[in-house]
């Protein structure tokens, strides 16, 4: 079919990373209301519960919230930035010499290894102070650097959104953040977000995408200079992947420190919490949803 997604040509937005502190063992069975929408998994001797795609397709809108509250019975988690953004953060920290390992801990090594390699790492209690200190040192250097990054604000009418949907630092090289057979979205540190239609000579790359609006049969892209391009919905999936469920979003300049504010705050809070309980911290990219939803998302 014409509007089916070619997975082989798709670049999906990088998934968020999480810091997790498990303070109890997961239950052996799910609550009756969640049983149809959850599955128990065991990997490497660790048990967990995942939310299935049926929760999105057939469940009530409260299922996801109920699932999150149930998980709170055995763990706390902090959402950090996406892995691609964390890799950029580590490279910048190294260039700024912002992560000195002065106390003999392995905080810097943990951060570096996890951001560039392992999908899952465990930070033992004795290493948590070092990790938190390294994160604080990096944040101080980036704040002093005073650079300006970019962030996406969800502007959907009658929808409340706290914080930024996506953020980017001006540091580093250009990066394709979402693409399919029709459209490529590329972040360029100097210009911001660039959209390019494959095989469409009538649509020139937009040097700065300022606003995206899903309206009727088309998606309207507005550049900072006011120039506009309208494209059909089935050619605009990557734009929807950046902010799922949004009908309008904007790109804004933001202080670079804000780009990684969620990570800096999350690392400090989770290490403080885990240290008080003498429990390990898990750094992971695993989300408690059993299937990738982006591939099934249409605009």
Secondary structure, DSSP 8 states (H G I E B T S, - for coil): -TTS--GGG-B----EEEEEEE-S---SS--HHHHTTEEEEEETTEEEEEE-THHHHTS-TTHHHHHHHHHTTTEEEEEEEEHHHHHHHHHHHHHTT----TTS-SHHHHHHHHHHT-SEEEE-HHHHHHHHHHHHHHHHHHHHH--EEEEEEE--TT----S-SEEE-S-S--EEEEE-SSEEEEEETTTEEEEEETT-TT----S-EEEEEEETTEEEEEETTS-EEEEEGGG-HHHHHHTTT-SEEEEEEEEHHHHTHHHHHHHHHHHHHHHHHT--EEEE---SBSS-SGGG---
